[in-house]
Amino acid sequence: MTIRNFDNLLKPASVALVGASIKAGSVGSIVARNLLQDGFKGPVWFVNPKYQAIADHPCYPSVAALPHAPDLAVLVTPPPTIPALIEELGEKGTRAALVITAGIRGELKQAMLSAARPYTLRVQGPNCVGLMLPRIGLNASFSFAPLAGDIALLSQSGALITGIVDWARGRNIGFSHVVSLGDMADADFGDLLDYLASDPQCRAILLYMESVTNAPKFMSAARRAARSKPVIVVKAGRSSSGAKAAQSHTGALAGTDAAYEAAFRRAGVLRVRELDELFSAAEILARQPRINGDRLAILTNGGGAGVLATDRLGDLNGNLTELTKATLGALDAVLPPTWSHSNPVDIIGDADAERYLNALEILLGANEADAVLVMNCPTALMSSTPIAQAIIGLVEQRRKQGRSLKPMLATWLGDAASREAREEFAAHQIASFG
């Protein structure tokens, strides 16, 4: 069915919540509150024969009683009610349904899809946290709302979505779309990737994946999306026990990890192994221009830190760039004789802000480097915070002048001595790590 009627799902102008409730702590009450409080400008209608009104909004006894067909219907009613509700929504004219309800499998799942098919009504879920579209103020979920941004997050795990959204708020990182796919009875990774590939509001796509239901569709959509924007995936179920856990979680066969690894490579999708790597990717994507090559220059005040960074770069198949004679000569002119005279550029433990800036300016202008990693190890000789502030000043100056800024990452090692510096980097939209 490809992406037909996906505008109703991802760009709805009106929403109905079927199963809205006033019962404290229920999914129906939390989703109702989120729909009303997070800034959605379109009409929101509630459906539940038990109530005449919820939060001063009229509540209708049935789908048929709604004043208009909603673009998107959100369903939180018991599993046996879902197929008939999908049928009613289709007859009403609705073309997208978000089924948060869990426990819809086997014959019940087939009945739901059979009810949707004659109307080409698209179904997200079931068994999901919901859908969040911060740019239009829509929070059709039982999660706290994310900040608005230009990164899409697609996940089979609803719990991970709530954790990632909470982490991102603390780092001032926003999203264009947050989609909890759940059991993927209809809408799946292939559909969402195909749609988001051409969405200008989405600059990058993050995936948490346990399984793929339609491999050819996924491969085609992933290739298309990866040609225009970064697509990064963390694939769970790498081990046999993990694969078994994934199957029990979403009800889909996880497949062999080697097959997924090969598929990601062919499609141009970058795979990360751990959730913290997905977090790091989100921060880099939110705060840096796209990196167009793998040649890295490293600037550090500690030789050991530079060696460890080089080792990790090799683990990830990155390329430690070889500095040209011109770049080495420029660095010689501004650095003390004891600097490393190679990449990593070790400017020695007593490096102050001026030395960092002199070296960084040269590396940012070096054609042989696609990106620069700036590292700092805290010492009693020089405070880490003024160095960070000087680097922030350089970046802000370039931004104001409209000068192109090469991707630059900061790693400020330590804890108490570097915490303020990392907070300042985050406040100025510079990706930093400890």
LINWOSUL-V163073 format. One record per helix or strand of 3 or more residues. SS is the DSSP state (alpha for helix, beta for strand). FROM is the first residue (numbers start at 1). LEN is the number of residues. If there is no record, write none. Layout:
ss->SS from->FROM len->LEN
ss->SS from->FROM len->LEN
//
This chain:
ss->alpha from->6 len->5
ss->beta from->15 len->4
ss->alpha from->27 len->11
ss->beta from->44 len->4
ss->beta from->57 len->4
ss->beta from->72 len->4
ss->alpha from->79 len->14
ss->beta from->96 len->4
ss->alpha from->106 len->12
ss->beta from->122 len->4
ss->beta from->130 len->4
ss->alpha from->134 len->3
ss->beta from->138 len->4
ss->beta from->147 len->9
ss->alpha from->158 len->13
ss->beta from->174 len->7
ss->alpha from->189 len->9
ss->beta from->204 len->6
ss->alpha from->215 len->14
ss->beta from->230 len->6
ss->alpha from->240 len->11
ss->alpha from->257 len->11
ss->beta from->270 len->3
ss->alpha from->275 len->13
ss->beta from->295 len->6
ss->alpha from->303 len->13
ss->alpha from->325 len->10
ss->alpha from->353 len->12
ss->beta from->371 len->6
ss->alpha from->384 len->18
ss->beta from->407 len->6
ss->alpha from->416 len->12
//
